[in-house]
Amino acid sequence: MQSMTFKIIFPLAALGLMTALAGPAAAEKIANKVAVFTGLDKITGRTIDFDVYVDETVRFGTLRVTPKVCYSRPATEAAETDGFVDVEEITLDNEIKRIFSGWMFAASPGLNAVEHPVYDVWLIGCRMDSDIPPPVASSADVRVAVSNQTTAGAGSVDDGAPVVLTFISGIPIPPDKPAVPSMMMEDAPAEAPTEAPAGDGTNGQILD
């Protein structure tokens, strides 16, 4: 009888242990509503951080970024943030071309496979809310990325116009910078020679 009881209890205990181990693991992931990206303009070297709601499409330069999911972990667990993201390119012909679709890991941005000569984006975090208003479900407009930084000058981003570049051995050459007005002051007009004061008839002689 004791042997039969042991045979029944042992499988139940093992099943309970497996459930206890599997339960927390399944609950570790937190599905967030907002994905946070860093966008890089490789020509100017300028970067911005911007928020994108899950399933929203936002444009950074000529890239269109659409996060499908963004997972994080509780504060009591090891930090781990990942998301599934689609990245498309707006070509010079105004066509939409998919250049990336896959998982991005905030802890390993080097694993991102976004390949573009001018722009790059990578996932840096997830959050539940944002200062940016959520997208309107009935709107088909694509929002331009807006910096979520509060430092002076933040918030100005590219308008997404295609950039025409010259390539040498596959490397993009930065466009010419606009001419900077000279700060040198214009040369002052030459002054007319000053006439010598009228003489007193001595013709420069020293008089006693």
HELIX and SHEET records of a PDB file:
HELIX    1   1 GLN A    2  ALA A   27  1                                  26    
HELIX    2   2 PRO A  109  LEU A  111  5                                   3    
SHEET    1   A 4 ILE A  30  ALA A  31  0                                        
SHEET    2   A 4 LEU A  63  SER A  72 -1                                        
SHEET    3   A 4 VAL A  58  PHE A  60 -1                                        
SHEET    4   A 4 ARG A 143  VAL A 144  1                                        
SHEET    1   B 4 ILE A  30  ALA A  31  0                                        
SHEET    2   B 4 LEU A  63  SER A  72 -1                                        
SHEET    3   B 4 ASP A  82  ILE A  90 -1                                        
SHEET    4   B 4 ILE A  96  PHE A 105 -1                                        
SHEET    1   C 3 THR A  47  TYR A  53  0                                        
SHEET    2   C 3 VAL A  34  ASP A  41 -1                                        
SHEET    3   C 3 TYR A 119  ARG A 127 -1                                        
SHEET    1   D 2 THR A 166  ILE A 168  0                                        
SHEET    2   D 2 ILE A 171  ILE A 173 -1                                        
END                                                                             
